[in-house]
Each structure stands twice: as C-alpha cells, then as structure tokens.
Amino acid sequence: MKVPPFSLEKQLSSIGPELDAALLRVLRSGQYIGGAEVNGFEKSFAESIGVPHVVGCNSGTDALVIALRALGIGQGDEVITSSFSFFATAEAISSVGAKPVFVDVVQNNYLIDFAEIEKAITRSTKAILPVHLFGCPVNMEQLMSLARARGLHVIEDCAQASGSEWNGRPVGSWGDVGCFSFFPTKNLGAAGDGGAISTKDPDLSQRMRELAVHGMPRRYVHTELGYNSRLDALQAAILNVKLPKLSSWVEKRNSIAMRYLELLQGLTGLELPCSSVEGNLVHGWNQFVVQVSNSLRLNQDPDEPHQTPRDILKKRLEEKGIDTIIYYPIPIHLQPAYKNLGYSLGSLPITENLCSEVLSLPIFPELSIHQQNYVVESIRDLLC
Ligand SMILES: *Cc1c(COP(=O)(O)O)cnc(C)c1O
C-alpha cells in the first residue's frame, strides 16, 4: 500500500467540477486582478474569522511582511517569535528590517513558551509573533494580556491554522493582525500561492491594502514604497469553492488525529502531540507530529551508523510505502542565513531537540481508515 503525507486526489475528484466551473467563469470574465471573486472571498473569509476586514495578498509570507510594515515595525525593532516554525515566519521580520528574537517552545504542544517571551522583552521589542504551529492554537487570551500589559503588538501567524479556534474565536481574530497562507498543503489551499491578512482595525486594513498595491491609496499616487502582492482572481475563485468545506475538512482532520492518538498510545519512545491543553480550542491538525525519542534503540543501517531513531523510523516507513515529513529538521535560529544573529547549538534546547525527534505522519481529510490503520500497524511493528 502507498500512503502519501498529503494528497489532493480525492478532493479533486469530489469538487473538481465546481472548481472547473469557477475557473472558467473567471477566465471568460476577463477580470483577472481584483473584481467580484476577490471581493467576495475577502468578505466571506472575514465572516468566517469573525473580523470586519480581510485583505487578500500573494502569499502567507507577504501577509506577514505587509502586517509588520503596516504596524510600523522596521529597523531597530525586535519581534519575539519561535524558532520552531517555517522559515518565512522569521524571514518576514528580517525583510522589514527588524530583528527576530527567538524563544523556545513548550515540548508537548510545540508552541511558543510564554515564560520565555517575558524574559526576551527589551526596550526595542515592538511585537510578538506567535505561530499556531501545525494548526494548534496558541492560548490567545493569555498571550493578549501579556502583550497588552507590555504595550506590544501581536501578529498571529495563522498560516497552518485556517479553521482553528481558541476559546470559541477563530485564530486571526485575537491579535492586531492575523496572517494566513493558502499554499496548497495548508488547511485551506489554493491552486498556487495566496494569502490573506485579517484585522478588526479599519485604518490598519486600509494601510495594508495600500501596501499590497505599491503603497498606492489613489490611482498613481504613491505615498510609500509597497509591494505588488495581490490575491489572483483565479485563486480567489478556487478559495470561494473551498471555504464552505473548510470546517468539515477540519472535522475530518480531527477524527484522524483522535484515531492516531488512540491507536498509537503506549508505545515506548513515541511521544504523541498534546491534543488538549487547558482551554477550549479547535485544533486544525494541519500536521500530526509525533516525537521519536533519541534514546530509543532501533536497528541501525550498517552503512548509515549515525542516523537518529527518528530517521531510522522514517526510512523503514518509506520502505513500506508510507511517506512522512520532518517539520522542521533545522531550527530557524541555526539556519545558515541567520549566522549573523549569533545563536549557537544549545541556545534553544527544546526546539533543537524537537528538530531531531519530530516526524509528521500522513494526515489530510481524505486519508482512509484503511491507510491510517496501515500507518499505525507499521509503526507498532517497527517500534516493538
Ligand atoms: C506556510 C507558512 C508560511 C508562509 O506561507 P506562504 O504562503 O508559503 O508564503 C508562514 N508561516 C508558516 C508557519 C507557514 O507554515
């Protein structure tokens, strides 16, 4: 049996005709930039998040860059974030001229550690950028009260968390700004790049809209340097078809995650993701990430004696037709691009250890019970 980490095959056969019709409609309308599909999507997405304003843009990365710029963050400013994330989280901070300050995460839910945030705040700190990693929402009530007490902005990285909620409110509705990605493998994926920024603040929304189109409040009047970052009408049309299905897809991801949690429990050396921290939340389960302990003893390949137990398990699963992914093998603070920031091995021990132990198991709404059972049985066989 083959089990991919992610697949659109079944989704495309179920909503393919609707997608075809939506694309043809845009193609034949001749309206490719802006227009009804984009406006309609921004409005429905805003409603789904429970905020008055959403600005579409070209990617999740651009969403972060534009949000940071609109909040006035730049040269000389520090933004606190976690190093256990996709590189774009930090790259966006650096690309507006500010400095990413990395803090460690909590071992069992992979999310930014609030106690570490407190310690990292300096006079230059302007904002906190929490990541709802793998779809698990950060405790936004606690984070907002921490940020308010210190007068800091909050930019939520919701790229992996479309459909996630903290205490009855969607992510992206808590901070000053929420940044979403519609990269095809995210919970709400386009057929290419796409992103969106959510906010309750009308002035901020206006500023972000201008920044996304060359800093242009009126036609050919440019008040500042901006970007060419728009959500395409073709992508918006696809998202308009998919958005109404998002909550049922998130429910399916939840059932798959609950089955993994049940069927994989009790294996020595395998730590499962924490499904419910305190508080009432909806986990988007963009990824199901387990930790394979470095102290586990698995048979090594004689020709590759230095593999970690995680790497060995990954390889053995691959041999059985099961593809898994490592999110993320190198923490951002140790990336070659950030040599200049002066971090070294040991700076963020939990993050660094996670990068050597994590493994993402196949999860997507259409993963069959049959496929999931095969993944579970294969892991059980290999670990005992
Ligand atoms: C995917 C992702 C991004 C970037 O989104 P793009 O649309 O690919 O630019 C940012 N942050 C996180 C956590 C992501 O997973």
The ligand as a MOL file (V3000), in Angstrom:
LIG
                    3D

  0  0  0     0  0            999 V3000
M  V30 BEGIN CTAB
M  V30 COUNTS 15 15 0 0 0
M  V30 BEGIN ATOM
M  V30 1 C 3.4140 28.2110 5.0090 0
M  V30 2 C 3.8400 29.0710 6.1100 0
M  V30 3 C 4.1730 30.4220 5.9220 0
M  V30 4 C 4.3120 31.0510 4.5800 0
M  V30 5 O 3.2160 30.9550 3.7440 0
M  V30 6 P 3.4240 31.0350 2.1540 0
M  V30 7 O 2.0280 31.1930 1.6520 0
M  V30 8 O 4.0610 29.7630 1.7350 0
M  V30 9 O 4.2610 32.2250 1.8730 0
M  V30 10 C 4.4470 31.1880 7.0410 0
M  V30 11 N 4.4360 30.6500 8.2740 0
M  V30 12 C 4.1570 29.3550 8.4870 0
M  V30 13 C 4.1350 28.8310 9.8820 0
M  V30 14 C 3.8670 28.5210 7.4120 0
M  V30 15 O 3.6080 27.2320 7.6320 0
M  V30 END ATOM
M  V30 BEGIN BOND
M  V30 1 1 1 2
M  V30 2 1 2 3
M  V30 3 2 2 14
M  V30 4 1 3 4
M  V30 5 2 3 10
M  V30 6 1 4 5
M  V30 7 1 5 6
M  V30 8 2 6 7
M  V30 9 1 6 8
M  V30 10 1 6 9
M  V30 11 1 10 11
M  V30 12 2 11 12
M  V30 13 1 12 13
M  V30 14 1 12 14
M  V30 15 1 14 15
M  V30 END BOND
M  V30 END CTAB
M  END
